[in-house]
Amino acid sequence: MSRYIAALDFSHPYFPVLVLLVISLLTAAGLVILSHLTGPKIYDKIKYSVYECGVDPLAPARVRVSVKFYLVALTFIVFDLEATFLYPWAVLFRSLGWYGFFAMMFFLGMLAVGLLYEWKKGALEWQ
């Protein structure tokens, strides 16, 4: 056992990360096992029934969702990514020069074309 401990390099910069990973995995596994061992074992029809916010379901679970919902969600993700890419670009704006400026203008232009396409198709109008 001491041979393995001697092989570990405690001064390595990633050693605390390894220790934290091992502790978190052991904690998660221990809590799952503990809840399985100490939890109630009573299974009945009410426990497995569908429940959503205290209201009984009125329709089956396999209802078709409008495509417009997905288009709005996709639009949100696109503009969320835009904000994510704009922040580091703004921080490094001076060091990137004209190449960085035109690259970001191309990126924003492509997003604008996508937004105009969605607007033209009526994806932004919720009914």
C-alpha positions as CSV (number, residue, x, y, z in Angstrom):
1,M,0.0,0.0,0.0
2,S,2.8,2.4,0.8
3,R,4.3,1.7,-2.6
4,Y,1.2,3.2,-4.2
5,I,1.1,6.2,-1.9
6,A,4.8,6.9,-2.7
7,A,4.0,6.8,-6.4
8,L,1.4,9.6,-6.0
9,D,2.8,13.1,-6.5
10,F,1.0,15.3,-4.0
11,S,2.6,18.4,-5.4
12,H,1.1,18.0,-8.9
13,P,-1.2,20.9,-9.7
14,Y,-4.1,18.6,-10.6
15,F,-3.9,16.4,-7.5
16,P,-6.5,18.5,-5.6
17,V,-8.8,18.1,-8.6
18,L,-8.4,14.4,-8.4
19,V,-9.1,14.3,-4.7
20,L,-12.2,16.4,-5.2
21,L,-13.4,14.1,-8.0
22,V,-12.9,11.0,-5.9
23,I,-14.6,12.5,-2.9
24,S,-17.6,13.7,-4.9
25,L,-18.0,10.4,-6.7
26,L,-17.9,8.5,-3.4
27,T,-20.3,10.9,-1.8
28,A,-22.8,10.6,-4.7
29,A,-22.6,6.8,-4.7
30,G,-22.8,6.6,-0.9
31,L,-26.0,8.8,-0.8
32,V,-27.7,6.7,-3.5
33,I,-26.9,3.5,-1.7
34,L,-28.0,5.0,1.6
35,S,-31.3,6.2,0.3
36,H,-31.9,2.8,-1.4
37,L,-31.2,1.0,1.9
38,T,-33.1,3.3,4.2
39,G,-36.0,4.5,2.0
40,P,-39.5,3.2,2.2
41,K,-40.3,0.1,0.2
42,I,-44.1,0.6,-0.3
43,Y,-45.1,0.7,-3.9
44,D,-48.7,1.3,-4.8
45,K,-50.8,2.6,-7.7
46,I,-50.9,6.2,-6.5
47,K,-47.1,6.4,-6.4
48,Y,-46.7,5.4,-10.0
49,S,-49.7,7.5,-11.3
50,V,-49.0,10.6,-13.5
51,Y,-48.8,13.8,-11.4
52,E,-48.2,17.3,-12.6
53,C,-48.6,20.3,-10.3
54,G,-51.4,18.7,-8.4
55,V,-53.6,18.5,-11.5
56,D,-54.8,15.2,-13.1
57,P,-53.7,15.0,-16.7
58,L,-56.4,15.9,-19.2
59,A,-54.7,14.6,-22.3
60,P,-52.4,11.7,-23.1
61,A,-48.7,12.3,-22.7
62,R,-48.0,11.8,-26.4
63,V,-49.5,15.1,-27.6
64,R,-47.8,16.7,-30.6
65,V,-46.1,19.9,-29.8
66,S,-46.2,22.8,-32.3
67,V,-43.0,23.3,-34.4
68,K,-43.1,27.0,-33.5
69,F,-42.2,26.1,-29.9
70,Y,-39.0,24.5,-31.2
71,L,-38.3,27.5,-33.5
72,V,-38.6,29.9,-30.6
73,A,-36.3,27.7,-28.4
74,L,-33.8,27.5,-31.2
75,T,-33.9,31.3,-31.7
76,F,-33.2,31.7,-28.0
77,I,-30.2,29.3,-28.1
78,V,-28.8,31.1,-31.2
79,F,-29.0,34.5,-29.5
80,D,-27.6,33.1,-26.2
81,L,-24.6,31.8,-28.2
82,E,-24.3,35.2,-29.8
83,A,-24.0,36.9,-26.4
84,T,-21.5,34.2,-25.4
85,F,-19.3,35.0,-28.3
86,L,-19.7,38.7,-28.2
87,Y,-18.3,39.1,-24.7
88,P,-14.8,37.7,-25.3
89,W,-14.7,39.5,-28.7
90,A,-15.4,42.8,-26.9
91,V,-12.7,42.1,-24.3
92,L,-10.1,41.4,-27.0
93,F,-11.4,43.9,-29.6
94,R,-8.2,46.1,-29.7
95,S,-5.8,43.1,-30.0
96,L,-7.8,41.4,-32.8
97,G,-7.5,44.2,-35.3
98,W,-9.5,44.5,-38.5
99,Y,-9.6,40.8,-39.0
100,G,-11.4,40.3,-35.7
101,F,-13.8,43.1,-36.5
102,F,-14.8,41.7,-40.0
103,A,-15.0,38.2,-38.6
104,M,-17.5,39.3,-36.0
105,M,-19.4,41.4,-38.5
106,F,-19.7,38.3,-40.7
107,F,-20.9,36.2,-37.7
108,L,-23.5,38.9,-36.8
109,G,-24.6,39.1,-40.4
110,M,-25.2,35.4,-40.6
111,L,-27.3,35.6,-37.4
112,A,-29.2,38.6,-38.9
113,V,-30.0,36.6,-42.0
114,G,-31.3,33.8,-39.8
115,L,-33.4,36.2,-37.8
116,L,-34.8,37.7,-41.0
117,Y,-35.6,34.3,-42.4
118,E,-37.5,33.3,-39.2
119,W,-39.3,36.6,-39.1
120,K,-40.3,36.2,-42.8
121,K,-41.6,32.7,-42.1
122,G,-43.6,33.9,-39.1
123,A,-41.8,31.8,-36.6
124,L,-41.7,34.7,-34.1
125,E,-45.5,35.2,-34.0
126,W,-46.9,33.1,-31.3
127,Q,-50.6,32.2,-31.6
